Amino acid sequence: MAKSNYKYGLGWNLAEGALTKFNPQPRSIGVKVTRRSFHSNGVYDEGLYVELLWSALENEVDYQNILIGFDLLNVDSNLVTIYCRDQFFRYKRYNGMVYRPLIGEDVDWNFFPENLVLTIRDLILIG
């Protein structure tokens, strides 16, 4: 079974070698679309985003480390480069915007952080 290989970095247009591998790795089905339009010359996908999911983290330090990686303890959002699966499950680099998760909506607490969903929006394929 292939393992996940999701990576990230602060800023846009970062090379893959400059990205940091998530630890622990999230699960995700990959890039999704908010709207798909069908035209005579093909399909037009709008609003690309990816949801990175962690069912359960060991403790609040693991949760805080994920936020620190995106500098989300200091700001509400940040520009990022993300290495994630596309619609064909191939890994590609994207520029996007990450937002701090909302307690009770994007992350729960049940003696430890669980059901964390970190959404990276407005994805633009690099190269």
N, C-alpha and C positions, 0 to 999 in steps of 0.2 A: 504494500500500500504506500503510495506516494505521500510524503509529508508536505505540510504547508510551507511556503517560502515567502511570506509577506514581509515587506521591508518598508521603511519610511525615512524621511529626512525633512528638516525644517528648511523652507525655501523652495523655490521652483527650479526646474530644469537641472536637477542634480543627477549625476551619473549613477548607475547602479552600484558601482564600487563605493560610493560615498554614502549609501543608505545603510541604516541599521536594521538588523533582523529583529522582529518582535520576539520577546521572551517574557511570558509564554506566547506561543503562536495563537492567533485568533482562528476562528473558523469563519468561512464566508462562502457564498455561492459566486461571488465576484461582482463585476460591474453590472449595475441595473440602470434602467431608464425610467424617468418620470412620465415621459410622453413619447409615443411612437406614432408617426404619421406615414401613411402609405400614399405614394405618388406614382404617376405613370413611369417615372424614371427611377423608381426604387423606394427604399425605406429611409426615413429621416428620424433618427433618435435624438431626443432633447433631454437635457437635465440629467446627465450621467452622474451616478454616485455609487459608493460602495459602503456596505455596512460590515464592520468588523465585530465579531461576536465572541464574548468570553462567557461561558455558562457559569463558572465559579472561579474566583481567584482565591488564593490561599489566605490573604489578609489585606488590610487597607494599604499596606506598603506596596503591594503589587499594583493595586489600583492607582495609587499616587505616582508610582514609577511610570505607568503608561501616560498619565497626564503630564508629568515632567518631560517625557520624551517629546511631547508636542508643545511644551512651554505653556500648558493650559492651567497651571496653578497661578500664573501671572496675568494671563489675558484670556478673553472669551473665545477667541478664534485665531487661527494662524494659517499662513500659506505653507503647503507641504508638497513634497513629491512622494508618491505612494507607488509601490511595486505590488501589483495585485493581478488576479485573474480577470481576463476579459470574457466576453460572451461565449467564447470557444474554449474556455479554461486554460488559455495560454497566459503566462505572466508577461505583463507590459508595465511600462512606467507612465504615470499620469501626474499632472499638476492638479491640485485641488485645494479646497478650503476645509479645515477641520474645525469643529466647534466643541466646546466643553460639554460633556454629557450633563443632562438634567437629572438630579436625584429624584427617584420615584417614577421617572419616565424612561430614561436611558440606562439607569443602573439602580439596583435594589440592594438592600442590606438585610441579611438574615444571619446574623452572627459573623458574617464575612461578606465582601462584595460579590454580587451575583447578577447574572443576566445583563452584563455590560454590553451596550451597543454603541460603538463609536462610528459615527457617520461622517464620511468625507464627501463633500458635495462639489458640484460645478467642475467635474473632472474634464480635463483636456488631455488627450493622448499626446505623449511626447514622441516626436520623430515618426 
